[in-house]
Amino acid sequence: MARVLRITINNTDYNFSLLNKEPITKNTTEIPIHINSQNITLVKASNSWQAKDPNHQIDKNILESIGRAIGLRYRF
């Protein structure tokens, strides 16, 4: 079962699920998530997170905040 996490941005709550099959470590560079009925793979690009496929309807700032939240949660 996927782990469901929540993040609040601009007074709006977003629930997302981690779909990864392997443990998240500091060497993890791709994290598949499920948000708003979409599966998106986050990719670490230097010091930020972005979507691997640009064809989605989620704001890039939300995805970057989700990547940072995952990093804080899993301490990497």
MIVEX-313161 format. One record per atom (N, C-alpha, C, O): residue in one letter; atom name; x, y, z; residue number from 1. Coordinates in nm, 3 decimals, decimal comma. Example, Ala and Ser with C-alpha at 12.3 -4.5 7.8 and 13.67 -1.06 7.14 Angstrom:
2
["A" "N" [1,319 -0,569 0,780] 1]
["A" "CA" [1,230 -0,450 0,780] 1]
["A" "C" [1,320 -0,330 0,780] 1]
["A" "O" [1,424 -0,332 0,846] 1]
["S" "N" [1,285 -0,225 0,708] 2]
["S" "CA" [1,367 -0,106 0,714] 2]
["S" "C" [1,290 0,003 0,787] 2]
["S" "O" [1,341 0,114 0,804] 2]
This chain:
76
["M" "N" [0,084 -0,117 0,000] 1]
["M" "CA" [0,000 0,000 0,000] 1]
["M" "C" [0,089 0,124 0,000] 1]
["M" "O" [0,194 0,124 0,064] 1]
["A" "N" [0,049 0,228 -0,071] 2]
["A" "CA" [0,126 0,350 -0,081] 2]
["A" "C" [0,110 0,434 0,046] 2]
["A" "O" [0,002 0,438 0,106] 2]
["R" "N" [0,216 0,501 0,085] 3]
["R" "CA" [0,212 0,589 0,200] 3]
["R" "C" [0,153 0,722 0,157] 3]
["R" "O" [0,199 0,783 0,060] 3]
["V" "N" [0,050 0,768 0,228] 4]
["V" "CA" [-0,015 0,894 0,196] 4]
["V" "C" [0,040 1,003 0,288] 4]
["V" "O" [0,045 0,987 0,410] 4]
["L" "N" [0,082 1,113 0,228] 5]
["L" "CA" [0,135 1,228 0,302] 5]
["L" "C" [0,053 1,351 0,264] 5]
["L" "O" [-0,016 1,352 0,163] 5]
["R" "N" [0,063 1,453 0,347] 6]
["R" "CA" [-0,010 1,577 0,320] 6]
["R" "C" [0,083 1,695 0,332] 6]
["R" "O" [0,173 1,697 0,416] 6]
["I" "N" [0,061 1,794 0,247] 7]
["I" "CA" [0,137 1,918 0,252] 7]
["I" "C" [0,038 2,033 0,235] 7]
["I" "O" [-0,060 2,020 0,161] 7]
["T" "N" [0,063 2,143 0,304] 8]
["T" "CA" [-0,022 2,262 0,292] 8]
["T" "C" [0,058 2,373 0,227] 8]
["T" "O" [0,166 2,409 0,274] 8]
["I" "N" [0,005 2,427 0,118] 9]
["I" "CA" [0,068 2,536 0,045] 9]
["I" "C" [-0,038 2,642 0,020] 9]
["I" "O" [-0,144 2,613 -0,036] 9]
["N" "N" [-0,010 2,765 0,062] 10]
["N" "CA" [-0,105 2,876 0,046] 10]
["N" "C" [-0,244 2,841 0,100] 10]
["N" "O" [-0,345 2,866 0,034] 10]
["N" "N" [-0,247 2,785 0,218] 11]
["N" "CA" [-0,372 2,748 0,287] 11]
["N" "C" [-0,455 2,644 0,213] 11]
["N" "O" [-0,576 2,634 0,234] 11]
["T" "N" [-0,391 2,567 0,127] 12]
["T" "CA" [-0,458 2,458 0,055] 12]
["T" "C" [-0,385 2,329 0,087] 12]
["T" "O" [-0,263 2,322 0,074] 12]
["D" "N" [-0,460 2,226 0,128] 13]
["D" "CA" [-0,402 2,096 0,158] 13]
["D" "C" [-0,395 2,010 0,032] 13]
["D" "O" [-0,489 2,006 -0,047] 13]
["Y" "N" [-0,283 1,943 0,016] 14]
["Y" "CA" [-0,263 1,850 -0,094] 14]
["Y" "C" [-0,225 1,715 -0,035] 14]
["Y" "O" [-0,130 1,706 0,043] 14]
["N" "N" [-0,297 1,611 -0,071] 15]
["N" "CA" [-0,264 1,475 -0,031] 15]
["N" "C" [-0,196 1,407 -0,149] 15]
["N" "O" [-0,241 1,419 -0,263] 15]
["F" "N" [-0,089 1,337 -0,120] 16]
["F" "CA" [-0,018 1,266 -0,225] 16]
["F" "C" [0,032 1,133 -0,169] 16]
["F" "O" [0,052 1,119 -0,049] 16]
["S" "N" [0,050 1,038 -0,257] 17]
["S" "CA" [0,098 0,906 -0,218] 17]
["S" "C" [0,234 0,880 -0,280] 17]
["S" "O" [0,260 0,917 -0,394] 17]
["L" "N" [0,318 0,816 -0,204] 18]
["L" "CA" [0,448 0,772 -0,255] 18]
["L" "C" [0,428 0,634 -0,318] 18]
["L" "O" [0,374 0,545 -0,254] 18]
["L" "N" [0,471 0,618 -0,440] 19]
["L" "CA" [0,452 0,492 -0,512] 19]
["L" "C" [0,580 0,413 -0,528] 19]
["L" "O" [0,583 0,314 -0,601] 19]
["N" "N" [0,686 0,456 -0,462] 20]
["N" "CA" [0,815 0,390 -0,479] 20]
["N" "C" [0,813 0,248 -0,423] 20]
["N" "O" [0,744 0,220 -0,325] 20]
["K" "N" [0,888 0,161 -0,486] 21]
["K" "CA" [0,897 0,022 -0,442] 21]
["K" "C" [1,023 -0,002 -0,361] 21]
["K" "O" [1,034 -0,102 -0,290] 21]
["E" "N" [1,118 0,090 -0,370] 22]
["E" "CA" [1,245 0,078 -0,297] 22]
["E" "C" [1,250 0,184 -0,188] 22]
["E" "O" [1,183 0,287 -0,199] 22]
["P" "N" [1,328 0,160 -0,084] 23]
["P" "CA" [1,341 0,261 0,022] 23]
["P" "C" [1,399 0,393 -0,031] 23]
["P" "O" [1,482 0,393 -0,122] 23]
["I" "N" [1,353 0,503 0,026] 24]
["I" "CA" [1,404 0,634 -0,012] 24]
["I" "C" [1,528 0,663 0,070] 24]
["I" "O" [1,525 0,656 0,193] 24]
["T" "N" [1,638 0,694 0,003] 25]
["T" "CA" [1,764 0,726 0,069] 25]
["T" "C" [1,816 0,859 0,014] 25]
["T" "O" [1,755 0,919 -0,074] 25]
["K" "N" [1,930 0,903 0,066] 26]
["K" "CA" [1,988 1,028 0,015] 26]
["K" "C" [2,037 1,013 -0,128] 26]
["K" "O" [2,063 1,114 -0,195] 26]
["N" "N" [2,050 0,892 -0,177] 27]
["N" "CA" [2,093 0,868 -0,316] 27]
["N" "C" [1,975 0,858 -0,413] 27]
["N" "O" [1,995 0,842 -0,533] 27]
["T" "N" [1,854 0,867 -0,361] 28]
["T" "CA" [1,735 0,858 -0,446] 28]
["T" "C" [1,725 0,982 -0,534] 28]
["T" "O" [1,734 1,094 -0,485] 28]
["T" "N" [1,708 0,961 -0,663] 29]
["T" "CA" [1,697 1,073 -0,757] 29]
["T" "C" [1,562 1,077 -0,827] 29]
["T" "O" [1,529 1,177 -0,891] 29]
["E" "N" [1,482 0,971 -0,816] 30]
["E" "CA" [1,349 0,968 -0,876] 30]
["E" "C" [1,250 0,912 -0,775] 30]
["E" "O" [1,276 0,809 -0,711] 30]
["I" "N" [1,137 0,979 -0,760] 31]
["I" "CA" [1,033 0,935 -0,667] 31]
["I" "C" [0,899 0,943 -0,739] 31]
["I" "O" [0,854 1,052 -0,774] 31]
["P" "N" [0,834 0,829 -0,761] 32]
["P" "CA" [0,702 0,833 -0,821] 32]
["P" "C" [0,597 0,867 -0,714] 32]
["P" "O" [0,598 0,812 -0,604] 32]
["I" "N" [0,507 0,960 -0,749] 33]
["I" "CA" [0,399 0,998 -0,657] 33]
["I" "C" [0,267 0,995 -0,730] 33]
["I" "O" [0,261 0,992 -0,853] 33]
["H" "N" [0,159 0,994 -0,652] 34]
["H" "CA" [0,023 1,002 -0,705] 34]
["H" "C" [-0,043 1,122 -0,640] 34]
["H" "O" [-0,054 1,128 -0,518] 34]
["I" "N" [-0,086 1,219 -0,720] 35]
["I" "CA" [-0,151 1,339 -0,670] 35]
["I" "C" [-0,258 1,383 -0,770] 35]
["I" "O" [-0,234 1,384 -0,891] 35]
["N" "N" [-0,374 1,417 -0,719] 36]
["N" "CA" [-0,485 1,464 -0,803] 36]
["N" "C" [-0,514 1,370 -0,919] 36]
["N" "O" [-0,529 1,413 -1,033] 36]
["S" "N" [-0,523 1,242 -0,890] 37]
["S" "CA" [-0,553 1,138 -0,990] 37]
["S" "C" [-0,448 1,127 -1,100] 37]
["S" "O" [-0,478 1,078 -1,209] 37]
["Q" "N" [-0,326 1,173 -1,073] 38]
["Q" "CA" [-0,218 1,164 -1,170] 38]
["Q" "C" [-0,097 1,097 -1,107] 38]
["Q" "O" [-0,065 1,121 -0,991] 38]
["N" "N" [-0,030 1,014 -1,184] 39]
["N" "CA" [0,098 0,959 -1,141] 39]
["N" "C" [0,208 1,044 -1,203] 39]
["N" "O" [0,213 1,062 -1,325] 39]
["I" "N" [0,295 1,096 -1,118] 40]
["I" "CA" [0,403 1,184 -1,162] 40]
["I" "C" [0,533 1,133 -1,100] 40]
["I" "O" [0,536 1,094 -0,984] 40]
["T" "N" [0,639 1,134 -1,178] 41]
["T" "CA" [0,770 1,098 -1,125] 41]
["T" "C" [0,848 1,225 -1,101] 41]
["T" "O" [0,873 1,303 -1,193] 41]
["L" "N" [0,886 1,247 -0,975] 42]
["L" "CA" [0,970 1,361 -0,940] 42]
["L" "C" [1,115 1,324 -0,962] 42]
["L" "O" [1,158 1,214 -0,926] 42]
["V" "N" [1,190 1,414 -1,021] 43]
["V" "CA" [1,331 1,392 -1,050] 43]
["V" "C" [1,410 1,503 -0,982] 43]
["V" "O" [1,375 1,620 -0,991] 43]
["K" "N" [1,518 1,464 -0,912] 44]
["K" "CA" [1,602 1,563 -0,847] 44]
["K" "C" [1,696 1,623 -0,949] 44]
["K" "O" [1,776 1,553 -1,012] 44]
["A" "N" [1,686 1,755 -0,966] 45]
["A" "CA" [1,771 1,829 -1,058] 45]
["A" "C" [1,848 1,931 -0,977] 45]
["A" "O" [1,792 2,032 -0,935] 45]
["S" "N" [1,974 1,907 -0,956] 46]
["S" "CA" [2,063 1,986 -0,869] 46]
["S" "C" [2,001 2,001 -0,732] 46]
["S" "O" [2,002 1,905 -0,655] 46]
["N" "N" [1,948 2,116 -0,696] 47]
["N" "CA" [1,893 2,135 -0,562] 47]
["N" "C" [1,741 2,145 -0,559] 47]
["N" "O" [1,685 2,189 -0,459] 47]
["S" "N" [1,674 2,106 -0,665] 48]
["S" "CA" [1,528 2,115 -0,668] 48]
["S" "C" [1,468 1,987 -0,725] 48]
["S" "O" [1,539 1,902 -0,779] 48]
["W" "N" [1,338 1,976 -0,711] 49]
["W" "CA" [1,264 1,862 -0,764] 49]
["W" "C" [1,172 1,912 -0,874] 49]
["W" "O" [1,111 2,019 -0,862] 49]
["Q" "N" [1,160 1,835 -0,981] 50]
["Q" "CA" [1,071 1,870 -1,090] 50]
["Q" "C" [1,012 1,742 -1,149] 50]
["Q" "O" [1,060 1,632 -1,122] 50]
["A" "N" [0,908 1,758 -1,228] 51]
["A" "CA" [0,844 1,643 -1,291] 51]
["A" "C" [0,929 1,591 -1,405] 51]
["A" "O" [0,987 1,669 -1,482] 51]
["K" "N" [0,937 1,460 -1,416] 52]
["K" "CA" [1,013 1,398 -1,525] 52]
["K" "C" [0,944 1,425 -1,658] 52]
["K" "O" [1,009 1,455 -1,758] 52]
["D" "N" [0,811 1,415 -1,658] 53]
["D" "CA" [0,731 1,438 -1,778] 53]
["D" "C" [0,660 1,573 -1,762] 53]
["D" "O" [0,582 1,590 -1,668] 53]
["P" "N" [0,683 1,668 -1,849] 54]
["P" "CA" [0,622 1,801 -1,832] 54]
["P" "C" [0,472 1,806 -1,864] 54]
["P" "O" [0,410 1,911 -1,846] 54]
["N" "N" [0,414 1,697 -1,910] 55]
["N" "CA" [0,272 1,695 -1,947] 55]
["N" "C" [0,184 1,659 -1,828] 55]
["N" "O" [0,129 1,549 -1,821] 55]
["H" "N" [0,171 1,751 -1,736] 56]
["H" "CA" [0,086 1,733 -1,619] 56]
["H" "C" [0,024 1,867 -1,586] 56]
["H" "O" [0,061 1,970 -1,643] 56]
["Q" "N" [-0,072 1,866 -1,493] 57]
["Q" "CA" [-0,140 1,990 -1,460] 57]
["Q" "C" [-0,117 2,033 -1,316] 57]
["Q" "O" [-0,199 2,106 -1,260] 57]
["I" "N" [-0,008 1,990 -1,257] 58]
["I" "CA" [0,026 2,027 -1,121] 58]
["I" "C" [0,131 2,139 -1,127] 58]
["I" "O" [0,228 2,129 -1,202] 58]
["D" "N" [0,111 2,242 -1,049] 59]
["D" "CA" [0,203 2,356 -1,046] 59]
["D" "C" [0,342 2,309 -1,006] 59]
["D" "O" [0,357 2,227 -0,916] 59]
["K" "N" [0,445 2,362 -1,074] 60]
["K" "CA" [0,582 2,320 -1,046] 60]
["K" "C" [0,625 2,355 -0,904] 60]
["K" "O" [0,707 2,285 -0,846] 60]
["N" "N" [0,571 2,463 -0,847] 61]
["N" "CA" [0,604 2,499 -0,709] 61]
["N" "C" [0,549 2,398 -0,610] 61]
["N" "O" [0,612 2,370 -0,507] 61]
["I" "N" [0,432 2,343 -0,640] 62]
["I" "CA" [0,376 2,239 -0,554] 62]
["I" "C" [0,462 2,114 -0,560] 62]
["I" "O" [0,490 2,053 -0,457] 62]
["L" "N" [0,505 2,076 -0,680] 63]
["L" "CA" [0,589 1,957 -0,694] 63]
["L" "C" [0,723 1,975 -0,624] 63]
["L" "O" [0,774 1,882 -0,562] 63]
["E" "N" [0,780 2,094 -0,634] 64]
["E" "CA" [0,907 2,120 -0,567] 64]
["E" "C" [0,889 2,115 -0,415] 64]
["E" "O" [0,975 2,063 -0,344] 64]
["S" "N" [0,778 2,168 -0,365] 65]
["S" "CA" [0,750 2,162 -0,222] 65]
["S" "C" [0,728 2,019 -0,175] 65]
["S" "O" [0,769 1,983 -0,065] 65]
["I" "N" [0,664 1,938 -0,256] 66]
["I" "CA" [0,645 1,797 -0,223] 66]
["I" "C" [0,780 1,727 -0,215] 66]
["I" "O" [0,805 1,650 -0,123] 66]
["G" "N" [0,868 1,754 -0,311] 67]
["G" "CA" [1,003 1,695 -0,308] 67]
["G" "C" [1,078 1,734 -0,181] 67]
["G" "O" [1,144 1,649 -0,120] 67]
["R" "N" [1,069 1,862 -0,142] 68]
["R" "CA" [1,136 1,906 -0,019] 68]
["R" "C" [1,073 1,840 0,104] 68]
["R" "O" [1,144 1,802 0,197] 68]
["A" "N" [0,940 1,826 0,105] 69]
["A" "CA" [0,873 1,761 0,218] 69]
["A" "C" [0,915 1,615 0,231] 69]
["A" "O" [0,935 1,565 0,342] 69]
["I" "N" [0,928 1,547 0,119] 70]
["I" "CA" [0,974 1,408 0,122] 70]
["I" "C" [1,117 1,401 0,176] 70]
["I" "O" [1,150 1,314 0,255] 70]
["G" "N" [1,201 1,494 0,131] 71]
["G" "CA" [1,337 1,500 0,180] 71]
["G" "C" [1,344 1,522 0,330] 71]
["G" "O" [1,427 1,461 0,398] 71]
["L" "N" [1,259 1,608 0,382] 72]
["L" "CA" [1,255 1,631 0,526] 72]
["L" "C" [1,202 1,509 0,600] 72]
["L" "O" [1,253 1,472 0,706] 72]
["R" "N" [1,101 1,446 0,544] 73]
["R" "CA" [1,039 1,328 0,607] 73]
["R" "C" [1,138 1,212 0,615] 73]
["R" "O" [1,145 1,142 0,716] 73]
["Y" "N" [1,215 1,192 0,508] 74]
["Y" "CA" [1,307 1,079 0,503] 74]
["Y" "C" [1,452 1,120 0,528] 74]
["Y" "O" [1,542 1,038 0,514] 74]
["R" "N" [1,474 1,245 0,566] 75]
["R" "CA" [1,604 1,297 0,609] 75]
["R" "C" [1,716 1,274 0,509] 75]
["R" "O" [1,819 1,214 0,540] 75]
["F" "N" [1,693 1,323 0,388] 76]
["F" "CA" [1,801 1,318 0,289] 76]
["F" "C" [1,820 1,452 0,226] 76]
["F" "O" [1,907 1,468 0,140] 76]
